[in-house]
């Protein structure tokens, strides 16, 4: 790895920034004293990019360099404690697992997140101890709050991002808003032309079949992506509002996959080159309807939310194999389709008492229906395999939450009751392959003790659940080579999680201790078909996972330098009867963001995160250290320019070792994260100077606690 170029760039940028600081300190204003009449005094306060409250971190996206990042997944990957998977299909919080994702008042998924315009985001909050008002699924919440205008007028932002990774990528965005009296509408459109690169390799051994094999696969995708959205917000009066939002994403991919495989079965050795021609389309649309009203007769605030979404995917592949440098021969023609419809509605009521106690209660209903169509023709066997698989899931929940204060003790206690009904079958069968109905109680409690004006101590307990996503429960499979496929597991069940934690906060700094135990966690699994000598890489429910975290959140500010640090000492132990247990050792996750506010409207950001080697019982993962740089400049009121240099040392590499069902594997994933990008943003419009004479929309007003 050549580190000299990134080091030189880093040193040059630091010297560049320091020169501005020196210049600012040496400059003396020519007209420091004036007899002109003072017409107006403006008190300005720099907004902090990060704030910390009891370990919950809030990020100001709209007023920071983060608003130049072209997509929300990349934005989240730059935040403390947030980890994005190598395939960019899931997000986790260090020590917490997969979080719930909320946009304003509604729970969303990865597709909703990808369909959101970054220019529409105001703040992102990482909530580590969500209350009973949130779904019981997940130990943490990522709450995204969108912008609402305070002043009448219209504003339009046009942005262009040129991104240089292994290949050139281009992002073009348009975001517009209009506000008149009580009515506001917003619209956005993004067109992205991308060429992502992917590479991973797996080496494995199957002792019972005397097989040793490894493969290396890479792909370059040519992708056209359209992201669109629109919404209307109507402020009925001081307490009531109505809003409608629609967003969507259309994506078309064409990509070749090249795989080189070595396979030794007893004394027979084969070197296979697999080439597949692929095309894929992924379409997603989502709509929200929200209504909030203050019922004055009973002094209760009512919120009603409706949400409907659809996601569909078509994947076509034509696979050819070349054994031992002979010639390519057709192997399979694969046509697969997946479609899912999700509907949910929720009712939340909130009543505040004179003693400052707060009672929240409500209910939720959601349903999902998915269909997997599988059509594969095998040229070697001259046979066609087809089936349709149907899946249904319904969730209903009720909750109650009471919070308040007794002397110096703040408390919050809640209980959530959830029922889940799951069924699945082939269209040609009458009998159900899956038929589950289960009901669970999820208690939550929090006590917070105020020691003095600068110190507090809180204790939390929570029981939660984590359910597999819908695509994991489908019949979709990916062909890698004649000996290896990626599959799914329709029998995956939920994971049950018990957590107790305590947080000590001093000013804006905090230390947190968390103990947890997970029953039936979901991790990778191998299934070997000894009749066809094919290994399937899938997922299964492991027996147990347990551990503890010690987390330090340490913000720091000195003049023009703002620093946010997060340190987590984590011990995680994963166990299963079918997996080989190695050892479990404490590892360190660290994150640091350094923002320098410089003269002449320059902002320089140096951030880095990493983790030491992880040994988690069954799994062993590599150490990582990732550096990112940003330099932003404002030109007047209309133009901004941001230069980003991500993963400057090309260290975004994931490796993993584990043994299950006596099959041992070593995997390595290379992520196309090394990037130089430049973003130009132009804003125009007419905003009235006088602010609308109603209360400003409080960003926490509609927040689900």
N, C-alpha and C positions, 0 to 999 in steps of 0.2 A: 504494500500500500504506500503510495507516494503522499506524504503528509506535508511536503515543503510548500506546495502551492497554497493549500488552505491556510497554513501558518503565516505565510507572507501576506495573504489577503487580510487575515485577522489583525496582524500587526499594523498594516497600512490603515485599516479602518479605525483602529484604536488611536493611532497617531493623528488621523484626520479629525476625530472627535475632540481629542485633547487640544488640537490647534484652535478649534472654535472656542473652547473654554478659556484658553489663554487670551485669545483675542477679546473675548467679552470682558475679562477682568481688566485688561489694559485700556479699553476704550473709555474715553471721557466725553459725555455729551456736550456738544457745543453750546446749546442753549439750556443749561441746567436750571437757570433762574429766569422766570418770565413774569411780566406784569399783566399777561392776558387774563381775562376773566375765566374762572373755572366754572364751566357750564354743567358738567356731569362727572360724577364719581362712579366708577365701575369697580366693584369688588370681585375679583376673579379668584377662584380656587381650583388648583389642579386636581382633577379627579384621579383617585388611585385606580390603577388597573386591577389590582387584587385587594380584596378585603377578606378577613378571616374572623368568623364568629363560631366559637366552640368547635373548631375543626371543619366547619362548612366554609368552603372557599367560593367567593363570588368574583366574577371576571367582567370588567367593563369592556365589552367588545367594540361598541360604537365609537368610543373615544380613544382607541388604542391602535397600534399597528396591526392588530389581529383582524381588523375590518378589511384588510387587503388580501387576506388568504382566500383563494378562489372557491373553496368548497368547505362545507361544515365538518366533514370527517377529518380533513387535514387540520382544521382549526382545533378540534377537540384533541387531536394527537399532541398539540403543543401545550396543553394545560396540565397543571400538576396532578399527579396520581392517575391520569387517564392513559390507558393503553389501547391501541388499535391493533387488531389481529393482522397477521401477515397478508391475509387475503382481503383485508379491509371490509369484511362482512360482519364483524362484531366488535363491540367496545366493552372494556372491563375497567374497573377501578381497582388499584392495587390493594390487595387484602380484602376486597369486597365482592369480587366477581362481576357479573353483568348487571349494570344498573338499569332502572327504568328511565326512559327518556320522555320528558314532557315538553311540549310547546304550549306555553301559556297554561290553559286549564286542561289540556287533553293529552292523554298518553299516546305516544307514537312509537314507530319502529324505525329500523334503519332506512327503509324506503322513504318514509316521511322526512327523515333527516337529510337524505341525499337530494330531496326535492325542494329543500329550503334554501333561499338565497342568503348568503352571509351578510349582504348589505341590509337585510331586514332584521338582523339580530341586534338587540340592545344589550342584554346581559346574559351570562351563563352562570348558574350556581350549581356547585357540587354538594348535594345534601347527603351527609353520611348517616343520618339517623332519621329517616322519614317517618311521619306519624301514621296513624291508622287510616287517615283520609286517603292516602295513596293505596294503590293495589298492594296486596301482600307479596306480590312477586318482586323479588329483588331486595338487596340490602342497602342500596343507595339509589339516589335519584339525580339525574342531570336535568335541571330545569332551565329551559331556554325561554327568555322573555323577548317578545318582539317589540319594535318601536311603535310608539303612537305620538302624533304631533301635538304640541301644545299651542301652536300659533296657526292662525288662518293663512291660507295660501297654498301654493303648490311647489314641489321640489322634485327634480329628476336627477338621478346619478347615472352616468355612463362610465363603465369601467372596462378596461382591456388589460388582460394579463398574458404575457408571453412567458412560457415556462420551458426551460431546457433541462431535460433529464437525459436518459439514454436517447430519447427521441424528442422532437419538438411537440409541445402541447399549447393549445390556444384557448383562452376563456374570454368570452365577450358577454357583458352583462348590462341590463337596463333595469333600473328600479325607480318607480315613480309613486308619489303620494300627493293627495289633494285633500285639504281640510277647509270646510266652510261651516261656521257655527258648530252645530252638533254632529255633523256628518263628516266622516273621513273615509276615503277609499285608497287602496294601495294596489299596485300591479308590478309584476316583475317578469322578465324574460331573459333567459341565459342560453347561449349557444356555445357548446364546447366541442372542439375538435381535438381528440386525444389519441395518443399512441402509447399506451402503457406496455411495459415489458415485465415479464414474470419468469422466475426460474426457481426450481426446487429439485432436491434429490433425496432419495431414501435408499438406504442399504439395510437389508434384513436377512435373517437366518431362520429357517424352519427345521429344527433338529429332527423332529419326528418323521419328516419326509426327506431328510438329507438334501435340503435345498438351500443354496446361497444365491442371493440375487441383489442387484442394485440397478437403479435407473436415474437418469438425469433428464429433466424435461424443461423446455423453455418455450415461450410464446410471445409474439408481438401482436397486439390487437389494434385494429383501426376502428375507432369508435366515434360516432356522432351522437351527441347528447343534447336534448332540448329540455330545459327546465322552465316551468311557467307557474304563475300563481296570481291570485287576485283576491281581494277581500274588502269588506265594507264594515265599518264600525259606526254605530249610531248611539250617541250619548243621550238617552231619553231625558234624564234629569240628574240631580246631584248623586243619586244612589243607583240608578238603573241604566242598563245599556243592552244593546243587541248587536251581535256581530255574525258575519258569515265569511268563511275563508275557503278557498279552493286552491290546491296546488297539485302539481303533477310532474312526471319525468318520463320522457321517451328516450330509449337508448337502443342503438343498433350497432352490433359488433360483427366484424369479420376477422377471423384469426386462424393462423396455422399453428399447430402444436407439433413440436419436434421432440421425440423421446429416444434416447439411446439407452439400451438395456443389456445388462449381462445377467444370464441366468444359468446356474449349474444345478442340475437335478441328477443326483448320484454321479455318474461318470459322464453324463451328457451335458455338453456346454453349448450355449447359443448366444450369439450377439445379434440383437434385433434393433433395427431402426424403424420406429413407428412414426408415420406421418398422417395427421388428420386435418382435413379441411373443414372449418367450422363457421357457422353463422348463428347469431343469437339476437333476439330482440327481447327487451325487458320494458314493460309499460306499467306505469303506476299512476293512479289518481286518487286523491283524498279530499274530503270535504268536512268542514266543521260548521256547526250552528251553535252559538252560545247565547244564553239569555240570563241576565242577572237582574233581580228585583228586590227591593227592600219592602217587606211586608210590615207596614207600620203598626197594624193592629196588634201583632204579637212581637213586634220589635225583632224580627228575624230576617236575615238575608238569605235569599233563595238563588241558587244557581242551577240551571238546566243546560246540559250539553249533549249534543248528538254528533255522531261521527260515522262516516261510511267511507270505505276504501276498497280498491281493487288492485291486485297485482297479477300480471300474467307474464309468462316467459315461454318462449319457443327456442329450442336448441336443436340444431341439425348438425350432424357430423358424418363425414365419410372417412373411414379409417383404412389405412393401408400399412402392411408390414413387409419389411425386407429382412429375411433371415440370413445371417452369415454372408453379407455382401453379395447377394444374388440379384434379385430384382423386386421391386415393389409389387405386391399382390393385394387385391381388395380383400378386406377382412370383414368389416361391418358397415352398414348404412343405418344410422341411428337418428330417429325422430322422437323428441320428447317435449311434452308440453306440461306446464304447471300453471294453475289458475286458482286464486284464493280471493274470496269476498269476506270482508270483516265489517260488522256493524256493532256499535256500542252506544249506550246512553247512560247518563249519570245524573243524579239529583243530589245536591249538597245544600244543607241548611246550616246556618250559623247564627247563634243567639248569644249576645253579650249581656251579662248581668251587671247590676250596679256595683257589686263588689269586685268588678274587673275579671270575674270568671267568664270563661268562654265555652260554650257547648256546641259541638259540631256533630252532625249526624247525616246519614244519607244512604244511598244505594247505587248499585251499578249493575248493568246487564250487558253482556257482550256475546256475540256469536260469530263463528267462523266456519266457512265451508270451502274446502279445497278439492281439486280434482287433478290427478296425475295421469297423463296419457303416455304410454310407453309403446313404441313401435320400432323394433330392431330386426333387420335382416342380416343373417349370418351367412357370408359367402362360402365359408369352409364347410358348414353343415347343410347349406342350401335350405335353410328353414327360416321362417318368420315368427317372431314372438311379439304378441300384442296383449295389452290389458289396460283397463281403466280402473283407477283406484280412487275411491271417494272417502273423504275425511270430514267429520263434523265435530265441533267443540262448542259448548255453551258454558259461560261462567256467569254466576249471579252472586252478588255480595251485598251485605249491609254492614254499616259500621257506626260506632259512636265514639266520641272523643271529648274529654273534659280537661280543660286547662285553666290555670289561674295562679294565684299567688297567696301564700299564707306566710305572713311576716316577711322573712328574707328568703323564703323558699319558693321558687317557681316549680310548678308541677304540670305534668301532662300524662294522662292515662287513657288508653283506648283499647277497644276490642273490635276485631273484624271477623265476620263469619263469611266464608266463601264456599260455594258449591260448584263443582266442575263435572260436566257430563261429556264424555268422549266416546265416539263410535266411528268405525272405519270398516270398509269392506270393498271387495272387487265388485264391479258392476254386474258381473255374470253370476255372482253368488248371492244366496239369500242369507247365509250365516255371516255374522260379524266377526272379522278378525280381531278387532279391538272393541271392547264394550266396558267402559269404566264409568263409575259414578262415585265421587268421594266428596266429603264435606270436612272442612277444617276450621278450627278457631285460631286466630292470630292475635295474641295479646301484645301490647306495647306500653312501655312506661318510661318516663323521664323525670328526674328530680334535679333541679339546679339550685345550688346554694351560693348566694352572694356573700363573699367574705368581706369585701370593701369595694370602693369605687373602681378599683383596678383589677381585682382578682375574683374569680368564681370557680366553682367546682360542680360538675354535673355527672350523673350516673344514668345509663340507659339500659333497657332490656328490650329485645324485639325477637319475635318469631316470624319467619317469612318463608316464602316458597319461590322456587325458580322452575318455570316450565320450559320445555324445549320449544324452539321456534317451529313454525309450520313447515318450512322447507325441510327441516331435519326429519319430519314425520312423513315425508312424501316417498315416492318410489323412484325419484330421479337418481341416476347413477352416471359416473363419468369414467370413460374408458381411458386408461393410461398406456397399457401395453398388454400383450397376450396373457400375462401372468398377474396383472394387478389392476384393480378398479377401486374407485371411490364410491361408496354406497351410503345408504341411510339406514335408519333403524326405526321402524314403525312402532316398536314396543318401548321406546324411551318413556320413562316416567318422570315425575317432578322430583326436585331436590328440596328437602326440608332443612331449614337453617335456624339455628339458635345463636344469638349474639348478646353478649353483655359487654359494656364499655364504660369508661370513665374519662372525662376530659377536665384538665386544669387549664384555665386561661388567665394570662397576665397581660393586661393591655390588649394588643392585637396578636400576641404570641400564645401558642397552646401546645400542650403535650397530651397525647391520648393513648390509652391502653385498651385493647380490644381482645376478647376471648371469643372463639366461635367453634361450632361443631356443625358439620353438614352431613345429612343422611341421604344416601343415593346420589352423590354428585355425578355429573356427566363428564366423561373423558373419552379419549380415543381407544379403539378396540380393533383387533385383527380377527377375522374369521377365515379359516382356510378350507377350501373345497378340494379334498384330496382326490375326488373323481376326475376333476378337470384341471387340477393343479393351478387354481386361481386363488389369489389372496385378496380379500375385500377389506379395505380400510374404512371403518365406520365408527360409531360411538355407542357407548353403553353406560348404564348406571353402575358406578363403583359402590363399594360397601360404605366407605366412611372417609371423611376429610375433617381435620381439626387443626387448630393452630392459634397463634396470637400475634398481634402487631403492636409495636410501640411507635407512635407517629409524632414527629415534631414539625410544627408549622411556624416558621420564623420570618415574618416580614421585617423589612429594614428600610429606612429612608434617611438619606443624608444629602441635603442641598438638591442638586440636580439628579442624584442617583437614587432610584427606587429598586429595591431588591426583594424578591420573594423566594423563600427556600422551603423545601419539604424533604424531610428525612423519615424513612420508614424502615424499622428493623422488623422483619417478618420471618416467622417460622411456620411452615405449612406442611402437614403430613397427610399424604393421600394413601389409602390402603384398599386392597381388594384381594380376595382369595385367589383369583386367577392371575394376579400380577406379582412380579418379583419385587420385593421391598428392599431397597438399597439402604439409604440413610436419609435423615431429615436434619438439615442444618439451617441456622439463621442466615438470611441474606439481607443486603441493604439496597433499598431503592432511594435514589436521590434526585432532586429536581431543583434547578436554580434559574430564575429569570431576572435579568439585570437590565433595567430601562434607564437610559440617560437622556434627559430633556436638555437639549443643546440650544445655543442661540440660533437666530435666523430660522426658527421653525423646523429644526432638525430633531429627529428622535432616533436614537440608536439602541438596539436591543441585542444583547448576547444571552442566549439561553442554552441550557444543556440538561440532559437527564440521563440516567443510567441505572444499572443494577448489577450487583455482583453475581457470581455463579449461584444458581438455584438448585438445591437438592431437596426435593419435596416427597421423599418416600419412593413412589413409583417413578416419578419423572425427574430428569436432570436436564437443566436448561443453561444456556451459555450466558456469560456476562456481556453487558452492552454499555456503550457510552456514545451519546449522540449530541453533536453541537449544531446550533442554528444561529444565524445572524440576520438582522434586519436593519435597514436604514431608510427612514421615511422623511419626506420633505414636503411642506405645504407652500404653495405659491399663491399668495393672496387668499381670497375666500372661495375660489372655485376649483383650483387644481391641487391635487396631491399626487405624489409619486413615491412608490415604495419598492425597494430592492431587497429581495430575500435570497439567502444562500443557506439551504437546508442540508443537514447531514454532511457537513463539509469533509469529514474523514471517511465517508462511505462505510459506516459501521452498522447500518440497519440490516443485521443478519440474525436470523433466528435459527437456533439448533436445539435439538431435543433427542434424548435417549430414553427408552423404556422397554420393558419386556412384559408381555402379557400372553397368556395361553401358550407359554414356552417359546413364543416368537419374539425375538429381539430385533430392535430397529434403531437406526440412527438417521435422523432427518435434518435437512438443512434448507432454509428458505431465504432467498435473496430478495430484498424489497427495493424497488426502483425509487428510492427516497432522496438520493443525491440530486439536488435541484438548484438551479439559478433562475429566478423569475423576477420580472419587473412589471409592476402594476401602475397604470395611469388611470386616475379617476377625475372626472369632470362633473361638477354639480351646478345646476342652474335652476332658476325658479324665482318666484316672488313671494316672500314671507312678510306678513305684517309685523311691524315692530311691537304693537300692543298685544299682550297675551290675552287669549280668550278668558272672559271673566267668570269662568267656572273653576272649580277645583281641578288642578292638573290630575291627569290619570296616574294614580300611584302605581308604580311598578309592582308593588306587593299586594295591591288591592284584590286581585283575583287569584292570588297564589294559593295553591292547595298545600296546606301545611302537613 
